[in-house]
Amino acid sequence: MELLIFLGSLFFFLLLNIPIALVMILSAICLMIYSGFWDFMIIPQAIVDGVNNYPLMAIPFFVFAGEIMGKGGLSQRVVLLAQLLIGRVRGGLGYATIVASIIFAGLMGSSVGEAAALCGILFPMMKQAGYNNARAGGIIASGAILGPIIPPSANFILLGATVELSITKLFMIGLVPGLLIGFFLLVMWFFIVRKDGYVDTIRFTREEAIKILKESTPAFMLPVLLLGGIRFGVFTPTEGGAFAAVYAILVTVFYYRELSFRDLLRVSAGSARTTAVVMFIVGAASAVGWFITSAQIPMQMASFFEPLVKTPTLLLIAIMIFLFAAGMVMDLTPNILLFAPVFYPLIKMAGIDPYHFGLLFVLNVGIGVITPPVGTVLFVVCGSCGITMNNLVRKMAPFLLMEVLVLFLLLLFPKLSVLPMKWLT
């Protein structure tokens, strides 16, 4: 019964369009009332304890670094680098958008920030080149889900802190699957180019190419230095976040000189607001998590899925279907905070690699940001590009199909992710 109270109150308050942090606090209150455990001090105490977690310190650093890079001129240079790398082939702008999405994922770690940046830069160019508006928006939206997968990823940090997994291993397990998704998107674009009849190409002179390489190298080197430092033990993921922030300041303020110290203060204020929202959601999830644990909801979920524990593949498929449905109505952060602690004991019982499950979990709910009715990236792309939701989803469907295909390939063949992670760590 506690499980029904929790899920019923959660989705009821979501339908009322209440902010997600308040939804979780209200769900915690409903569980408290049902259990008869009347102590309202538990909720604020759980909120404070939830954010008092050392690994979570990496989140404000990476948010700050992403904001700086978004405002400091790195976006345009990354796009130019992608165009230089692959823009010569037919349909070059579309290929460049996918490559830029891969590079952006290693810089920003945010699907919404990535979509907003690429909409502002690449959508007008694709529109001018004669691309269908919804198709252009669909490429941008589908590439944006790489942000939570390719490290550094704030969502992997949240997952690691929630179920006590190594954030370094979570970072490394996302790298190869993220590149695999990018490859599948490129393959799909190869066929769409011929179906839609796009013939655009992008060419640069030798002097322009040298200039682009010179200016984009500092931006491209950030994920290389960051992952290299974490891989070889130079710094922890939290220290890597601080390194990324300092590196971004040095590059944008002193090398590119596109951010003044006054601009830096404005960026700091914006990243502080973003961090505050994320941390409030984390704290609220900790409050509802306290009541979920005390009501033994994980045990109820375990008993519900227990018949599948002896067949790990079927168990994963069942969990993925549930998470896909949850991802359609909730964003990544609350999905991770609410359901990872619920399903993690089941995964341990079934003998499934927890890092493999963590990858599937984040990829699945990451796909949710581009699925209606509550896909945050869809709203960003529709608002930025002036596209209706129906047209965007219809033109994005082939790319979404590729991403779901990769999800099930990774589910059925765990070695595609586990073996690269073991080598990288």
N, C-alpha and C positions, 0 to 999 in steps of 0.2 A: 504493500500500500504506500509506503514511503517513496518508492520509485515513481509511482503514479502522481503523488503529490508534487514531487520535485519537477518532473517533466511537464505536468499539466500547468503548474504555476509559471514555469520558465517560458513556455510557448504562449501562454495567455498574456503575460506582460509584454512579450515581444510583439504580439499582434497589436497591442495598444501603442506601439511605436515609442516606448519608454527607452531612454538611453540604457545601454547594455549593463553598465556598472550598477545602476539602480535596479535593473531587472534581477541581477544576481543577489543583491541585498534583500529585495522583496521576497525572492525565492527562499533565502535563508530564514527570513522572518516566518514565512509559511511553514517551513519545516519545524521551526522552533515552536510555533503555536500547536502544530499537530502532535509533536512529541511531548508537549506539556513542560518542557524545560525552560522556564521563564527566567532568563538572565540576559538582559539586553546588553550587558557589558561584554559578552562574548564576541559580538560582532565587531565593535571597534578594536578590541584586542587582537582578534584574528586578522583584521585589516592591517594593523601595524606589524604583526608578526609576519604576514605574508610578503610584505615589501622589504623586510629586514633580512635580505638574502644576498650574500656576496656575489654570486654569479650574475644576479640581476643588475649589478652596477655596470655591466657591459652595455646594457641597453641605452642609457643616456649618452654614452660615448659614441656609439654607432649612429644613433639618431642625430647627434650634433654633427658628426662627420658627414653624414648624408645630406643634411641641410646645407652645410658649407659647400659641398661639391655641387649641389643643385643650383645654388645661387652664385657660385664663384667662377663660372665659365667652363667647368669640366664637361657639362652636358653637350655643348656644341662641338667640342673637340672629340669627344667619344663618337658622336654621330659621323663626323668627318672621317675619323679613322675607320669606322665600319664601312663607309662608302668607298674609301680607298681600297679596303681589303677585298670587297666582293661586288662593288657597284658596276664593274665593267660588263657583267653578264646581263642577259635579257631579264627585265624585271628587277633591275638592280636596286631600286629603292626598297622594294619589299624584302629582298635578301639583306640589305643593309639594316633594315629595321629589326630583323630577327637577331643579327649579329650584335647590333647595338644593345638589344635587350639582354643578351648574355653578358656583355661587358658591364652594363648598368647594374645587373644583379650583383656582381662582385664589388660594386662601389657603394650601392645604396641599401641593398637588403630589404627593400620595401616595394611591394607590388603597386601600391597606390602612388607613391612618389615617382616610380619608374614610368607608370602610365601617364601621369601628368606631364612629366618632362618630355617624353617622346611625342605626346600629342601636340605640345607647343612647338616643337621643332620639325618633326617629320610629317605630321598630317598635312600642313599647308603645301609641302613639297610634293607629296603624293597626289593631293588634289589637283595641283597645277599640272602634274604629269599625266592627268587623265584617269587616275584610279577611281573606281567606285568608292564613294565616301564610306559606306558601311564596311566594305572589304578592307579599306585602309585602317579604319578603326578596329576591325577584327584582328588584324595582324598585331597592332599595338597591344590590345587587351590580352591576346593569347600569350604574347611574349612576357607580359608583366608578371605571370605566375612564377617565373624563374627567380624573382626577388626573394621569396621565402625559401628557395631550395639551394641555390648556389651561395656558398658562404662569402662574407659573413651574413648570418641570418638572425634577426632578433627573435624569430619564431623558434628556431632551434635552441636559442638561449633560454627562452621561456620553458620549452619542453624539458630541457636538461635540468633546469632548476626545479621544475614541478615534480618530476619522477626520479630525480637524482641520477642522471646519466652524464657521462663525460661530454661536455660541450665541444671539446676538440674532436672527438670521434664523430659527433653529430655533424659538425662542420664538414669533416672529410667525407662522410658517407653521402653528402648531398652534391658533391662536386661532379662526379662522373654521371649520375642520373640527370643532373641539370644540363650537362652538355649533350646527353642523349636526347632529351626533350628538344633542345635547340636543333639538333640534327633532323629529327622527325618533322619539326616545323619547316625546315628548309626543304625537305623532300616534298611535303605537301604543297609548299609554295611553287615548286618546280612544275607541278601539274596544274595548279590554278593559273599560273602565268599563261600557259598555253590555252587553257579553257577561256580565260577572260580576254586574251589577246593583247597583253601588255608587251611593249617593245622598248621601254625606256632603258637607257644605260647611263652610267656616270663615269666621266673620264677627267683626269687631272693631268696637268703638265708635270714635267719632272721637278720643276721648282716648287710647284704647289704640293706635290707629294712629299718632298723633303721637309717643307714647312709643317705639313700636317703631322708627319712622324715626329718631328722635333717637339711640337707643342702638345701632342697627345701622349707622349711617352710617360711624363710624370703621372698622368691620370691612370694609364694602363698599368703602371708599376705598383700602384697601391695594393690591389688584391694579390699581386705576386709576392710583394714584401710581407703582407699581412699573413697570408697562408703559409709562406715559407717560414716566417718567424714562429708561428704556432706549431707547424710540423716539426721543426728542429728544436723546439723547446726554448727558444729565445725569450718568449713571453707567453703568458696564459691568454685565453680569449678575452678576459676582462682587461688585462694590460694591453692586448692587441687593439681593443676599442679606444683606449687612450692614445695609443700610437697612431691609429687612423685619424683621430681628431687633430692631433698636433700636425701630422703630415698634411692633412687637408688645409689647415691654416697656413702653413709655410708655403704650399703650392699656390693657393688662391690669392694670398695677400702679398707675398714677396716675389713669386715667380711670374704668375699671370698678371698680378696687380689689378684684378677686377673686383676685389673686395677691400674696402677701407675698414679702419678700426670701428668706425661708426656703423658700417654695414654689419660688421661682425657682432656688434651688440644686438642689432635687430635679429640676426640669425639665431643668436643665443637665446633670445626671448622666445622665438618661435619654436626652437627645439625643446625649451623648457616646458612650454605648453603641451607639446606632443608627448613628452616624457611623463608629464603629470597625468595625462589621460590614460596612458598605458599602465602606469603604476596604480592608478585608482582602480582600473579594471582588475589588475593582479590582486590587489588587496580585497576587492569585493569577491573575487573568485575564491580567495582563501577563506573568507567568511562562510560562503555557502559550502565550501569543501569541508569545513569543520563539521557542519551538520550532516553532510552527505556521509562522512565517515562514521559519526556517532549513530546515524540511522541504519548503518550497515548496508547502504545502497550498493557499494561495490560487490558485497557478497550476494545480493539479490541478482545483480547483473551476471555474476559468475554462475549462479545456479541456472539462470535463463539460457546462457550460452554453453553450459557444462556439457551437453550432449555432443558438442562439436570440438571439445578440447582434444579428443584423441585423433582428430583429423585437422591438423593445424592449417592446411590450405583452405578448407571450408570455413574454419573459424575466422581466418583473415578476410575471406570474401564477405562473410556476414557482417563483420565489423566495418569493412570498407563501405558496404551498402548503407549501413546506419550512418556513418560519418559523412557520406556523400549527401544524404538527405539533410543532415544537420548543417552541413556547409552551405546548403541552399538558402538557409534562413538566418545563419549567424556567421560572423566574421571569424578569421583565424584565431585571434587571441582568446576569446571566450571558449571556443571549441577546444583548444589545447588545454586551457586551465580547468575546464569542467570535465572533459571526457578522458583525458590521458590518465589521470589517477584511477578512473573507473576501470579502464580496459587493461592497464598495465599488469595487475595481478593475474588476469586471465592469460596474458601473453606468457608470463613466467610459468604458469601451470602447464601450458601447451608446449613449452620448450622452444619458443620462437625467439630468435635473436632480437633483443630489445632495440638495438640501433636500426636494424632493418625495419622493425615495426614503426620506429620514430620517423624514419624517412617516408614510409607509406602514409602515415598519419598526416604529416605536414603537407605532403604532396596532395593528398585527397582533399583536405580542407582548404588547401591553397587553390585547387581547381574551383572551389566554391566561390571565390571572389569574382569569377567570370560566369557564374550560372545564376539565372534569375530565380526567384524574384528579388533577392537581397544580395546581389553581387556588387560589392563596393567599387571594384574597378570598372564595371559596366556603367555605373552612374558617373564616374569620373570621365570616361571616354565619351559618353553621350553628351554630357554637359560641355566638355571642352571642344568637341568636334561638331556639335549640332546634329547628332544622329538620333533617330528614334530607336528605342530598345528592341523592338521587333526586328528591324532591319539589321541592327548590329549583331544580334544573336544568330540570325539566319546566315549571315555572311561569315560569322566566326565559327560556325558549327564544324567545318572540316578540321580546323586547328584544334578545337576542343576534343574532337574524336581522336586525334593523334595523341593528345595528352592523356586521355583515359586509356588508350591502348598501351602507352608507356607504363602507366600505373599498374596495369594487369601483367605486363611483361615482368616488371620488377617483383610483383607479388608471386608469380609463378616461378621465376628464376632469381632467387635471392642472391646468388653469387655475382650477379651484375652490379650489385651495390656493395655487398659485404667484402668481396675480395679486394676491390680498389681501396676500401676503407682500411683494411688490414695492412695493405702495402703503404698507404699514405701515413699511417700512424705507427 
